[in-house]
Amino acid sequence: MSKTILVIGACGQIGTELTLKLREINGASNVIASDIREGDKELMQSGPFEFINAIDYDSVLGIITKYNINEVYLMAAMLSATGEKFPAKAWELNMNSLFNVLNIAKEGNIKKVFWPSSIAVFGPTTPKENTPQETVMEPSTVYGISKQAGERWCEYYFNKFGVDVRSIRYPGIISWKTNPGGGTTDYAVEIYHEALLKGAYTSFLNKETKLPMMYMDDAIDATIQIMNTKPENIKIRSSYNLAAISFTPEEIAEEIKKEIPDFKISFKSDFRQNIADSWPKSIDDSRAREDWGWQHHFDLKKMSKNMLHSLKIKYNLS
Ligand code: SER
């Protein structure tokens, strides 16, 4: 049976590349992109698009019925930094979009759901190095609280109603195609753009702030891999720890200097420093590696080379 897939939040940083990859695998007409706004040209021209307000149940159900959707990737969310500015809105979007999709799945209209969680579910009392799958979780951001609550609800809907929902705790995601919006880890994307365009970057996190990160290609692979795994091998129905690399602003700057020797980095931390300080420095993702064979392919060096190469082409720099 062929899959019909709906991506909600398809115009965001991860949604854009995920939609393009799913279209490549499943055929463009089987993957419906949706968002509250239009996305970039490549996404809009590569297949069907529908406007959806993820917090409006009828809007989501209408599109699911129209296209006979059987798999949903719910990528719409307000991230950590923006969430602190609009706490009520962040809570409303992050929770109600999830309830809408879980309830539609419970009614039997869709067969499988992907919903991303985040390293933001951890907080200042969590062990910071090699953070285990099961540990103290006292998140201090609205975003983190919403993701932690969401994880509990995913597990609840699986146990009570048999909803096949799968989730991973993304670290900071680094990519060149579509910009991230409103995250604490966004510095690690901005730095590459500014290194090429201005030769300098002022980091909003201080130089020794080490955070778990991952290149987009790995994040997309993990997402598609967990969705293609046999249900019995998904042993965790809240959300899986997932990791690739951890580095500081100083270390990423050193890597960039290998390609752009005159690159200058300076540091001026803002409110996002507190958020970063509450998160883990590295993550133990052995359960994902054991249960469904997760492996990452990009380290800091390979990622940096790939980012700079792709952005040079994007900006028409020789
Ligand atoms: N990249 C996200 C953020 O910084 C973490 O999930 O908010």
py3Dmol code that shows the C-alpha trace and the ligand (Angstrom):
import py3Dmol

protein = """\
ATOM      1  CA  MET A   1       0.000   0.000   0.000  1.00  0.00           C
ATOM      2  CA  SER A   2       1.409   3.383  -0.910  1.00  0.00           C
ATOM      3  CA  LYS A   3       1.890   5.936   1.833  1.00  0.00           C
ATOM      4  CA  THR A   4       0.223   9.324   1.868  1.00  0.00           C
ATOM      5  CA  ILE A   5       2.129  11.660   4.110  1.00  0.00           C
ATOM      6  CA  LEU A   6       1.300  15.055   5.610  1.00  0.00           C
ATOM      7  CA  VAL A   7       4.070  17.290   6.932  1.00  0.00           C
ATOM      8  CA  ILE A   8       2.729  20.011   9.241  1.00  0.00           C
ATOM      9  CA  GLY A   9       5.196  22.875   9.618  1.00  0.00           C
ATOM     10  CA  ALA A  10       6.777  21.991   6.276  1.00  0.00           C
ATOM     11  CA  CYS A  11       8.263  25.457   5.745  1.00  0.00           C
ATOM     12  CA  GLY A  12      10.496  25.461   8.805  1.00  0.00           C
ATOM     13  CA  GLN A  13      14.165  24.556   9.085  1.00  0.00           C
ATOM     14  CA  ILE A  14      13.654  20.791   9.434  1.00  0.00           C
ATOM     15  CA  GLY A  15      10.244  20.602   7.731  1.00  0.00           C
ATOM     16  CA  THR A  16      11.599  21.919   4.422  1.00  0.00           C
ATOM     17  CA  GLU A  17      14.370  19.357   4.023  1.00  0.00           C
ATOM     18  CA  LEU A  18      12.276  16.545   5.485  1.00  0.00           C
ATOM     19  CA  THR A  19       9.496  17.204   2.958  1.00  0.00           C
ATOM     20  CA  LEU A  20      11.946  17.258   0.038  1.00  0.00           C
ATOM     21  CA  LYS A  21      13.487  13.955   1.165  1.00  0.00           C
ATOM     22  CA  LEU A  22      10.105  12.289   1.752  1.00  0.00           C
ATOM     23  CA  ARG A  23       9.025  13.392  -1.741  1.00  0.00           C
ATOM     24  CA  GLU A  24      12.174  11.884  -3.231  1.00  0.00           C
ATOM     25  CA  ILE A  25      11.460   8.562  -1.493  1.00  0.00           C
ATOM     26  CA  ASN A  26       7.660   8.331  -1.790  1.00  0.00           C
ATOM     27  CA  GLY A  27       6.859  10.369  -4.881  1.00  0.00           C
ATOM     28  CA  ALA A  28       6.053  14.088  -4.781  1.00  0.00           C
ATOM     29  CA  SER A  29       2.281  13.720  -5.067  1.00  0.00           C
ATOM     30  CA  ASN A  30       2.167  11.436  -1.996  1.00  0.00           C
ATOM     31  CA  VAL A  31       3.730  14.002   0.334  1.00  0.00           C
ATOM     32  CA  ILE A  32       1.563  17.014   1.220  1.00  0.00           C
ATOM     33  CA  ALA A  33       3.420  19.996   2.635  1.00  0.00           C
ATOM     34  CA  SER A  34       1.477  22.303   4.968  1.00  0.00           C
ATOM     35  CA  ASP A  35       2.149  25.374   7.059  1.00  0.00           C
ATOM     36  CA  ILE A  36       0.535  28.659   8.090  1.00  0.00           C
ATOM     37  CA  ARG A  37       2.791  30.458   5.614  1.00  0.00           C
ATOM     38  CA  GLU A  38       4.372  29.720   2.269  1.00  0.00           C
ATOM     39  CA  GLY A  39       7.862  28.268   2.186  1.00  0.00           C
ATOM     40  CA  ASP A  40      10.829  28.700  -0.110  1.00  0.00           C
ATOM     41  CA  LYS A  41      10.580  28.212  -3.858  1.00  0.00           C
ATOM     42  CA  GLU A  42      12.090  24.728  -3.999  1.00  0.00           C
ATOM     43  CA  LEU A  43       9.597  23.421  -1.439  1.00  0.00           C
ATOM     44  CA  MET A  44       6.573  25.167  -2.957  1.00  0.00           C
ATOM     45  CA  GLN A  45       7.367  23.954  -6.467  1.00  0.00           C
ATOM     46  CA  SER A  46       8.236  20.375  -5.575  1.00  0.00           C
ATOM     47  CA  GLY A  47       4.722  19.088  -4.771  1.00  0.00           C
ATOM     48  CA  PRO A  48       1.308  19.768  -3.198  1.00  0.00           C
ATOM     49  CA  PHE A  49       0.971  22.480  -0.540  1.00  0.00           C
ATOM     50  CA  GLU A  50      -1.944  23.362   1.768  1.00  0.00           C
ATOM     51  CA  PHE A  51      -2.361  26.073   4.372  1.00  0.00           C
ATOM     52  CA  ILE A  52      -2.979  24.559   7.802  1.00  0.00           C
ATOM     53  CA  ASN A  53      -3.359  26.139  11.202  1.00  0.00           C
ATOM     54  CA  ALA A  54      -1.964  23.360  13.394  1.00  0.00           C
ATOM     55  CA  ILE A  55      -3.967  24.439  16.452  1.00  0.00           C
ATOM     56  CA  ASP A  56      -7.263  24.306  14.555  1.00  0.00           C
ATOM     57  CA  TYR A  57      -8.575  20.718  14.730  1.00  0.00           C
ATOM     58  CA  ASP A  58     -10.920  21.088  11.741  1.00  0.00           C
ATOM     59  CA  SER A  59      -8.193  22.582   9.594  1.00  0.00           C
ATOM     60  CA  VAL A  60      -5.898  19.599  10.282  1.00  0.00           C
ATOM     61  CA  LEU A  61      -8.655  16.965   9.951  1.00  0.00           C
ATOM     62  CA  GLY A  62      -9.914  18.566   6.715  1.00  0.00           C
ATOM     63  CA  ILE A  63      -6.576  18.099   4.938  1.00  0.00           C
ATOM     64  CA  ILE A  64      -6.062  14.602   6.376  1.00  0.00           C
ATOM     65  CA  THR A  65      -9.470  13.579   5.011  1.00  0.00           C
ATOM     66  CA  LYS A  66      -9.033  15.346   1.671  1.00  0.00           C
ATOM     67  CA  TYR A  67      -5.818  13.468   0.848  1.00  0.00           C
ATOM     68  CA  ASN A  68      -6.537  10.224   2.718  1.00  0.00           C
ATOM     69  CA  ILE A  69      -3.388  10.754   4.776  1.00  0.00           C
ATOM     70  CA  ASN A  70      -1.960   7.811   6.714  1.00  0.00           C
ATOM     71  CA  GLU A  71       1.257   9.297   8.168  1.00  0.00           C
ATOM     72  CA  VAL A  72       1.773  12.686   9.804  1.00  0.00           C
ATOM     73  CA  TYR A  73       5.035  14.452  10.666  1.00  0.00           C
ATOM     74  CA  LEU A  74       4.155  17.267  13.081  1.00  0.00           C
ATOM     75  CA  MET A  75       7.075  19.700  12.769  1.00  0.00           C
ATOM     76  CA  ALA A  76       5.277  22.942  13.767  1.00  0.00           C
ATOM     77  CA  ALA A  77       6.552  24.388  17.059  1.00  0.00           C
ATOM     78  CA  MET A  78       7.720  27.553  18.735  1.00  0.00           C
ATOM     79  CA  LEU A  79      11.361  27.070  19.794  1.00  0.00           C
ATOM     80  CA  SER A  80      13.123  27.913  23.043  1.00  0.00           C
ATOM     81  CA  ALA A  81      14.172  31.556  22.596  1.00  0.00           C
ATOM     82  CA  THR A  82      10.939  32.791  20.965  1.00  0.00           C
ATOM     83  CA  GLY A  83       8.944  30.730  23.456  1.00  0.00           C
ATOM     84  CA  GLU A  84      10.384  32.775  26.328  1.00  0.00           C
ATOM     85  CA  LYS A  85       9.054  35.934  24.680  1.00  0.00           C
ATOM     86  CA  PHE A  86       5.591  34.501  24.011  1.00  0.00           C
ATOM     87  CA  PRO A  87       5.046  31.826  26.676  1.00  0.00           C
ATOM     88  CA  ALA A  88       1.267  31.469  26.322  1.00  0.00           C
ATOM     89  CA  LYS A  89       1.467  31.271  22.536  1.00  0.00           C
ATOM     90  CA  ALA A  90       4.300  28.732  22.676  1.00  0.00           C
ATOM     91  CA  TRP A  91       2.309  26.529  25.040  1.00  0.00           C
ATOM     92  CA  GLU A  92      -0.831  26.817  22.915  1.00  0.00           C
ATOM     93  CA  LEU A  93       0.918  25.969  19.646  1.00  0.00           C
ATOM     94  CA  ASN A  94       3.186  23.226  20.951  1.00  0.00           C
ATOM     95  CA  MET A  95       0.505  21.416  22.973  1.00  0.00           C
ATOM     96  CA  ASN A  96      -2.667  21.896  20.942  1.00  0.00           C
ATOM     97  CA  SER A  97      -1.074  20.919  17.644  1.00  0.00           C
ATOM     98  CA  LEU A  98       0.046  17.674  19.305  1.00  0.00           C
ATOM     99  CA  PHE A  99      -3.380  16.971  20.827  1.00  0.00           C
ATOM    100  CA  ASN A 100      -5.015  17.550  17.455  1.00  0.00           C
ATOM    101  CA  VAL A 101      -2.817  15.024  15.713  1.00  0.00           C
ATOM    102  CA  LEU A 102      -2.902  12.463  18.560  1.00  0.00           C
ATOM    103  CA  ASN A 103      -6.705  12.669  18.723  1.00  0.00           C
ATOM    104  CA  ILE A 104      -7.085  12.258  14.966  1.00  0.00           C
ATOM    105  CA  ALA A 105      -4.759   9.216  15.170  1.00  0.00           C
ATOM    106  CA  LYS A 106      -6.786   7.834  18.089  1.00  0.00           C
ATOM    107  CA  GLU A 107      -9.931   8.019  15.944  1.00  0.00           C
ATOM    108  CA  GLY A 108      -8.146   5.760  13.463  1.00  0.00           C
ATOM    109  CA  ASN A 109      -7.797   8.278  10.662  1.00  0.00           C
ATOM    110  CA  ILE A 110      -4.006   8.106  10.555  1.00  0.00           C
ATOM    111  CA  LYS A 111      -1.746   5.123  11.179  1.00  0.00           C
ATOM    112  CA  LYS A 112       1.570   6.646  12.236  1.00  0.00           C
ATOM    113  CA  VAL A 113       2.760   9.923  13.761  1.00  0.00           C
ATOM    114  CA  PHE A 114       6.189  11.525  14.080  1.00  0.00           C
ATOM    115  CA  TRP A 115       6.553  14.252  16.676  1.00  0.00           C
ATOM    116  CA  PRO A 116       9.915  15.766  17.593  1.00  0.00           C
ATOM    117  CA  SER A 117      11.034  16.388  21.138  1.00  0.00           C
ATOM    118  CA  SER A 118      14.247  18.169  22.106  1.00  0.00           C
ATOM    119  CA  ILE A 119      17.247  18.347  24.430  1.00  0.00           C
ATOM    120  CA  ALA A 120      15.226  21.203  25.973  1.00  0.00           C
ATOM    121  CA  VAL A 121      13.296  18.603  28.010  1.00  0.00           C
ATOM    122  CA  PHE A 122      16.351  18.536  30.293  1.00  0.00           C
ATOM    123  CA  GLY A 123      17.056  21.229  32.847  1.00  0.00           C
ATOM    124  CA  PRO A 124      19.642  22.567  35.297  1.00  0.00           C
ATOM    125  CA  THR A 125      19.301  19.550  37.630  1.00  0.00           C
ATOM    126  CA  THR A 126      19.949  17.003  34.842  1.00  0.00           C
ATOM    127  CA  PRO A 127      23.430  15.387  34.686  1.00  0.00           C
ATOM    128  CA  LYS A 128      25.200  17.378  31.959  1.00  0.00           C
ATOM    129  CA  GLU A 129      27.684  14.942  30.444  1.00  0.00           C
ATOM    130  CA  ASN A 130      26.417  11.881  28.613  1.00  0.00           C
ATOM    131  CA  THR A 131      22.883  12.643  29.754  1.00  0.00           C
ATOM    132  CA  PRO A 132      21.056   9.307  30.099  1.00  0.00           C
ATOM    133  CA  GLN A 133      17.766   8.409  28.433  1.00  0.00           C
ATOM    134  CA  GLU A 134      16.027   8.232  31.803  1.00  0.00           C
ATOM    135  CA  THR A 135      17.127  10.911  34.239  1.00  0.00           C
ATOM    136  CA  VAL A 136      16.031  13.980  36.182  1.00  0.00           C
ATOM    137  CA  MET A 137      13.993  16.248  33.896  1.00  0.00           C
ATOM    138  CA  GLU A 138      13.142  19.682  35.251  1.00  0.00           C
ATOM    139  CA  PRO A 139      13.098  21.914  32.157  1.00  0.00           C
ATOM    140  CA  SER A 140      13.191  25.654  32.778  1.00  0.00           C
ATOM    141  CA  THR A 141      11.887  26.996  29.449  1.00  0.00           C
ATOM    142  CA  VAL A 142       8.300  27.035  28.203  1.00  0.00           C
ATOM    143  CA  TYR A 143       9.503  25.170  25.129  1.00  0.00           C
ATOM    144  CA  GLY A 144      11.147  22.495  27.300  1.00  0.00           C
ATOM    145  CA  ILE A 145       8.085  22.152  29.516  1.00  0.00           C
ATOM    146  CA  SER A 146       5.871  21.741  26.449  1.00  0.00           C
ATOM    147  CA  LYS A 147       8.171  19.102  24.965  1.00  0.00           C
ATOM    148  CA  GLN A 148       8.385  17.196  28.237  1.00  0.00           C
ATOM    149  CA  ALA A 149       4.599  17.258  28.667  1.00  0.00           C
ATOM    150  CA  GLY A 150       4.254  16.244  25.012  1.00  0.00           C
ATOM    151  CA  GLU A 151       6.493  13.221  25.567  1.00  0.00           C
ATOM    152  CA  ARG A 152       4.261  12.091  28.443  1.00  0.00           C
ATOM    153  CA  TRP A 153       1.174  12.477  26.248  1.00  0.00           C
ATOM    154  CA  CYS A 154       2.752  10.516  23.381  1.00  0.00           C
ATOM    155  CA  GLU A 155       3.512   7.625  25.703  1.00  0.00           C
ATOM    156  CA  TYR A 156       0.002   7.889  27.190  1.00  0.00           C
ATOM    157  CA  TYR A 157      -1.712   7.759  23.784  1.00  0.00           C
ATOM    158  CA  PHE A 158       0.421   4.757  22.815  1.00  0.00           C
ATOM    159  CA  ASN A 159      -0.340   2.851  26.033  1.00  0.00           C
ATOM    160  CA  LYS A 160      -4.026   3.745  26.304  1.00  0.00           C
ATOM    161  CA  PHE A 161      -5.136   3.963  22.702  1.00  0.00           C
ATOM    162  CA  GLY A 162      -2.441   2.170  20.702  1.00  0.00           C
ATOM    163  CA  VAL A 163      -1.480   5.311  18.763  1.00  0.00           C
ATOM    164  CA  ASP A 164       1.739   4.526  16.846  1.00  0.00           C
ATOM    165  CA  VAL A 165       3.616   7.717  17.684  1.00  0.00           C
ATOM    166  CA  ARG A 166       7.403   7.925  17.409  1.00  0.00           C
ATOM    167  CA  SER A 167       9.712  10.624  18.659  1.00  0.00           C
ATOM    168  CA  ILE A 168      13.328  11.708  19.013  1.00  0.00           C
ATOM    169  CA  ARG A 169      14.895  14.417  21.159  1.00  0.00           C
ATOM    170  CA  TYR A 170      16.657  16.520  18.542  1.00  0.00           C
ATOM    171  CA  PRO A 171      19.830  18.326  19.563  1.00  0.00           C
ATOM    172  CA  GLY A 172      20.613  21.692  17.889  1.00  0.00           C
ATOM    173  CA  ILE A 173      20.212  21.176  14.135  1.00  0.00           C
ATOM    174  CA  ILE A 174      22.652  22.790  11.717  1.00  0.00           C
ATOM    175  CA  SER A 175      21.740  23.329   8.081  1.00  0.00           C
ATOM    176  CA  TRP A 176      22.213  25.702   5.157  1.00  0.00           C
ATOM    177  CA  LYS A 177      18.993  25.440   3.130  1.00  0.00           C
ATOM    178  CA  THR A 178      16.386  27.006   5.405  1.00  0.00           C
ATOM    179  CA  ASN A 179      17.215  29.169   8.416  1.00  0.00           C
ATOM    180  CA  PRO A 180      16.234  28.085  11.903  1.00  0.00           C
ATOM    181  CA  GLY A 181      13.870  30.355  13.775  1.00  0.00           C
ATOM    182  CA  GLY A 182      14.029  31.318  17.415  1.00  0.00           C
ATOM    183  CA  GLY A 183      16.261  28.622  18.892  1.00  0.00           C
ATOM    184  CA  THR A 184      19.122  28.819  21.378  1.00  0.00           C
ATOM    185  CA  THR A 185      21.359  26.727  19.133  1.00  0.00           C
ATOM    186  CA  ASP A 186      20.856  29.029  16.101  1.00  0.00           C
ATOM    187  CA  TYR A 187      24.290  30.616  16.618  1.00  0.00           C
ATOM    188  CA  ALA A 188      25.856  27.496  15.093  1.00  0.00           C
ATOM    189  CA  VAL A 189      24.029  28.225  11.820  1.00  0.00           C
ATOM    190  CA  GLU A 190      24.415  32.034  11.798  1.00  0.00           C
ATOM    191  CA  ILE A 191      28.157  31.723  12.310  1.00  0.00           C
ATOM    192  CA  TYR A 192      28.662  30.064   8.897  1.00  0.00           C
ATOM    193  CA  HIS A 193      26.594  32.676   7.042  1.00  0.00           C
ATOM    194  CA  GLU A 194      28.422  35.595   8.675  1.00  0.00           C
ATOM    195  CA  ALA A 195      31.836  33.972   8.306  1.00  0.00           C
ATOM    196  CA  LEU A 196      31.315  33.906   4.546  1.00  0.00           C
ATOM    197  CA  LEU A 197      29.505  37.220   4.158  1.00  0.00           C
ATOM    198  CA  LYS A 198      31.308  39.379   6.745  1.00  0.00           C
ATOM    199  CA  GLY A 199      34.358  37.431   7.894  1.00  0.00           C
ATOM    200  CA  ALA A 200      33.272  37.965  11.503  1.00  0.00           C
ATOM    201  CA  TYR A 201      30.598  36.847  13.948  1.00  0.00           C
ATOM    202  CA  THR A 202      29.505  37.862  17.442  1.00  0.00           C
ATOM    203  CA  SER A 203      28.224  34.811  19.289  1.00  0.00           C
ATOM    204  CA  PHE A 204      25.265  35.225  21.652  1.00  0.00           C
ATOM    205  CA  LEU A 205      26.597  32.286  23.703  1.00  0.00           C
ATOM    206  CA  ASN A 206      29.943  32.495  25.453  1.00  0.00           C
ATOM    207  CA  LYS A 207      32.962  30.666  24.160  1.00  0.00           C
ATOM    208  CA  GLU A 208      32.867  27.620  26.431  1.00  0.00           C
ATOM    209  CA  THR A 209      29.145  26.802  26.063  1.00  0.00           C
ATOM    210  CA  LYS A 210      29.176  23.201  24.917  1.00  0.00           C
ATOM    211  CA  LEU A 211      25.904  21.877  23.457  1.00  0.00           C
ATOM    212  CA  PRO A 212      24.784  18.724  21.627  1.00  0.00           C
ATOM    213  CA  MET A 213      24.396  19.368  17.878  1.00  0.00           C
ATOM    214  CA  MET A 214      23.715  17.503  14.648  1.00  0.00           C
ATOM    215  CA  TYR A 215      23.963  18.148  10.909  1.00  0.00           C
ATOM    216  CA  MET A 216      20.645  18.215   9.050  1.00  0.00           C
ATOM    217  CA  ASP A 217      21.443  15.186   6.885  1.00  0.00           C
ATOM    218  CA  ASP A 218      21.831  13.070  10.020  1.00  0.00           C
ATOM    219  CA  ALA A 219      18.640  14.490  11.563  1.00  0.00           C
ATOM    220  CA  ILE A 220      16.621  13.656   8.440  1.00  0.00           C
ATOM    221  CA  ASP A 221      18.106  10.145   8.304  1.00  0.00           C
ATOM    222  CA  ALA A 222      17.190   9.539  11.955  1.00  0.00           C
ATOM    223  CA  THR A 223      13.652  10.802  11.418  1.00  0.00           C
ATOM    224  CA  ILE A 224      12.995   8.605   8.405  1.00  0.00           C
ATOM    225  CA  GLN A 225      14.761   5.638  10.027  1.00  0.00           C
ATOM    226  CA  ILE A 226      12.655   5.678  13.205  1.00  0.00           C
ATOM    227  CA  MET A 227       9.493   5.934  11.101  1.00  0.00           C
ATOM    228  CA  ASN A 228      10.531   2.925   8.999  1.00  0.00           C
ATOM    229  CA  THR A 229      11.382   0.728  11.975  1.00  0.00           C
ATOM    230  CA  LYS A 230       9.067  -2.186  12.881  1.00  0.00           C
ATOM    231  CA  PRO A 231       6.710  -1.065  15.674  1.00  0.00           C
ATOM    232  CA  GLU A 232       7.950  -3.768  18.051  1.00  0.00           C
ATOM    233  CA  ASN A 233      11.485  -2.351  17.858  1.00  0.00           C
ATOM    234  CA  ILE A 234      10.337   1.059  19.081  1.00  0.00           C
ATOM    235  CA  LYS A 235      10.754   0.336  22.771  1.00  0.00           C
ATOM    236  CA  ILE A 236      10.526   3.936  23.946  1.00  0.00           C
ATOM    237  CA  ARG A 237       7.253   5.679  23.230  1.00  0.00           C
ATOM    238  CA  SER A 238       8.015   8.972  24.950  1.00  0.00           C
ATOM    239  CA  SER A 239      11.087  10.089  22.988  1.00  0.00           C
ATOM    240  CA  TYR A 240      14.572   8.767  22.184  1.00  0.00           C
ATOM    241  CA  ASN A 241      17.797  10.553  23.106  1.00  0.00           C
ATOM    242  CA  LEU A 242      19.686  11.264  19.873  1.00  0.00           C
ATOM    243  CA  ALA A 243      23.241  12.550  19.481  1.00  0.00           C
ATOM    244  CA  ALA A 244      25.978  13.222  16.966  1.00  0.00           C
ATOM    245  CA  ILE A 245      28.486  15.908  17.997  1.00  0.00           C
ATOM    246  CA  SER A 246      29.044  18.347  20.843  1.00  0.00           C
ATOM    247  CA  PHE A 247      31.114  21.528  20.559  1.00  0.00           C
ATOM    248  CA  THR A 248      31.505  25.074  21.884  1.00  0.00           C
ATOM    249  CA  PRO A 249      31.351  28.374  19.934  1.00  0.00           C
ATOM    250  CA  GLU A 250      35.138  28.548  20.233  1.00  0.00           C
ATOM    251  CA  GLU A 251      35.584  25.085  18.726  1.00  0.00           C
ATOM    252  CA  ILE A 252      33.277  25.723  15.768  1.00  0.00           C
ATOM    253  CA  ALA A 253      35.118  29.027  15.140  1.00  0.00           C
ATOM    254  CA  GLU A 254      38.458  27.157  15.101  1.00  0.00           C
ATOM    255  CA  GLU A 255      37.058  24.749  12.523  1.00  0.00           C
ATOM    256  CA  ILE A 256      35.824  27.633  10.337  1.00  0.00           C
ATOM    257  CA  LYS A 257      39.270  29.288  10.558  1.00  0.00           C
ATOM    258  CA  LYS A 258      40.773  26.236   8.858  1.00  0.00           C
ATOM    259  CA  GLU A 259      38.856  27.289   5.724  1.00  0.00           C
ATOM    260  CA  ILE A 260      38.618  31.047   6.334  1.00  0.00           C
ATOM    261  CA  PRO A 261      41.876  31.939   8.156  1.00  0.00           C
ATOM    262  CA  ASP A 262      40.929  35.613   8.733  1.00  0.00           C
ATOM    263  CA  PHE A 263      37.610  34.781  10.387  1.00  0.00           C
ATOM    264  CA  LYS A 264      37.098  36.698  13.654  1.00  0.00           C
ATOM    265  CA  ILE A 265      34.822  35.599  16.456  1.00  0.00           C
ATOM    266  CA  SER A 266      33.712  37.703  19.422  1.00  0.00           C
ATOM    267  CA  PHE A 267      31.317  36.942  22.256  1.00  0.00           C
ATOM    268  CA  LYS A 268      28.410  38.871  23.716  1.00  0.00           C
ATOM    269  CA  SER A 269      25.984  36.632  25.530  1.00  0.00           C
ATOM    270  CA  ASP A 270      22.310  37.516  25.961  1.00  0.00           C
ATOM    271  CA  PHE A 271      19.239  35.854  27.562  1.00  0.00           C
ATOM    272  CA  ARG A 272      19.861  32.726  25.543  1.00  0.00           C
ATOM    273  CA  GLN A 273      22.975  32.014  27.638  1.00  0.00           C
ATOM    274  CA  ASN A 274      20.781  31.025  30.596  1.00  0.00           C
ATOM    275  CA  ILE A 275      18.808  28.629  28.435  1.00  0.00           C
ATOM    276  CA  ALA A 276      21.984  27.041  27.032  1.00  0.00           C
ATOM    277  CA  ASP A 277      23.446  26.717  30.537  1.00  0.00           C
ATOM    278  CA  SER A 278      20.423  24.682  31.607  1.00  0.00           C
ATOM    279  CA  TRP A 279      20.870  22.092  28.833  1.00  0.00           C
ATOM    280  CA  PRO A 280      23.153  19.017  28.584  1.00  0.00           C
ATOM    281  CA  LYS A 281      26.612  19.211  27.040  1.00  0.00           C
ATOM    282  CA  SER A 282      26.475  15.702  25.586  1.00  0.00           C
ATOM    283  CA  ILE A 283      23.849  12.985  25.248  1.00  0.00           C
ATOM    284  CA  ASP A 284      23.881   9.211  25.682  1.00  0.00           C
ATOM    285  CA  ASP A 285      21.862   7.923  22.731  1.00  0.00           C
ATOM    286  CA  SER A 286      22.733   4.230  23.081  1.00  0.00           C
ATOM    287  CA  ARG A 287      19.064   3.186  23.169  1.00  0.00           C
ATOM    288  CA  ALA A 288      18.426   4.626  19.690  1.00  0.00           C
ATOM    289  CA  ARG A 289      21.590   2.889  18.445  1.00  0.00           C
ATOM    290  CA  GLU A 290      20.494  -0.452  19.959  1.00  0.00           C
ATOM    291  CA  ASP A 291      16.765  -0.373  19.211  1.00  0.00           C
ATOM    292  CA  TRP A 292      16.685   0.888  15.641  1.00  0.00           C
ATOM    293  CA  GLY A 293      20.281   1.048  14.490  1.00  0.00           C
ATOM    294  CA  TRP A 294      20.872   4.802  14.648  1.00  0.00           C
ATOM    295  CA  GLN A 295      24.311   5.990  13.480  1.00  0.00           C
ATOM    296  CA  HIS A 296      25.489   9.505  12.689  1.00  0.00           C
ATOM    297  CA  HIS A 297      27.761  10.326   9.761  1.00  0.00           C
ATOM    298  CA  PHE A 298      28.799  13.950  10.236  1.00  0.00           C
ATOM    299  CA  ASP A 299      31.428  15.132  12.725  1.00  0.00           C
ATOM    300  CA  LEU A 300      32.375  18.796  13.219  1.00  0.00           C
ATOM    301  CA  LYS A 301      34.957  18.762  10.425  1.00  0.00           C
ATOM    302  CA  LYS A 302      32.767  17.111   7.796  1.00  0.00           C
ATOM    303  CA  MET A 303      29.800  19.287   8.740  1.00  0.00           C
ATOM    304  CA  SER A 304      31.831  22.514   8.501  1.00  0.00           C
ATOM    305  CA  LYS A 305      33.216  21.638   5.091  1.00  0.00           C
ATOM    306  CA  ASN A 306      29.748  20.773   3.843  1.00  0.00           C
ATOM    307  CA  MET A 307      28.145  23.930   5.292  1.00  0.00           C
ATOM    308  CA  LEU A 308      30.753  26.286   3.823  1.00  0.00           C
ATOM    309  CA  HIS A 309      30.720  24.552   0.451  1.00  0.00           C
ATOM    310  CA  SER A 310      26.908  24.644   0.190  1.00  0.00           C
ATOM    311  CA  LEU A 311      26.603  28.252   1.381  1.00  0.00           C
ATOM    312  CA  LYS A 312      29.285  29.420  -1.075  1.00  0.00           C
ATOM    313  CA  ILE A 313      27.145  28.033  -3.886  1.00  0.00           C
ATOM    314  CA  LYS A 314      23.974  29.515  -2.389  1.00  0.00           C
ATOM    315  CA  TYR A 315      25.564  32.979  -2.134  1.00  0.00           C
ATOM    316  CA  ASN A 316      27.362  32.707  -5.466  1.00  0.00           C
ATOM    317  CA  LEU A 317      30.784  33.073  -3.858  1.00  0.00           C
ATOM    318  CA  SER A 318      33.721  31.510  -5.638  1.00  0.00           C
TER     319      SER A 318
END
"""
ligand_1 = """\
7
LIG
N 17.278 23.986 18.616
C 16.286 24.070 19.639
C 16.328 25.365 20.324
O 17.405 25.920 20.408
C 16.465 22.962 20.627
O 15.503 21.993 20.401
O 15.344 25.834 20.814
"""
view = py3Dmol.view(width=600, height=400)
view.addModel(protein, "pdb")
view.setStyle({"model": 0}, {"cartoon": {"style": "trace"}})
view.addModel(ligand_1, "xyz")
view.setStyle({"model": 1}, {"stick": {}})
view.zoomTo()
view.show()
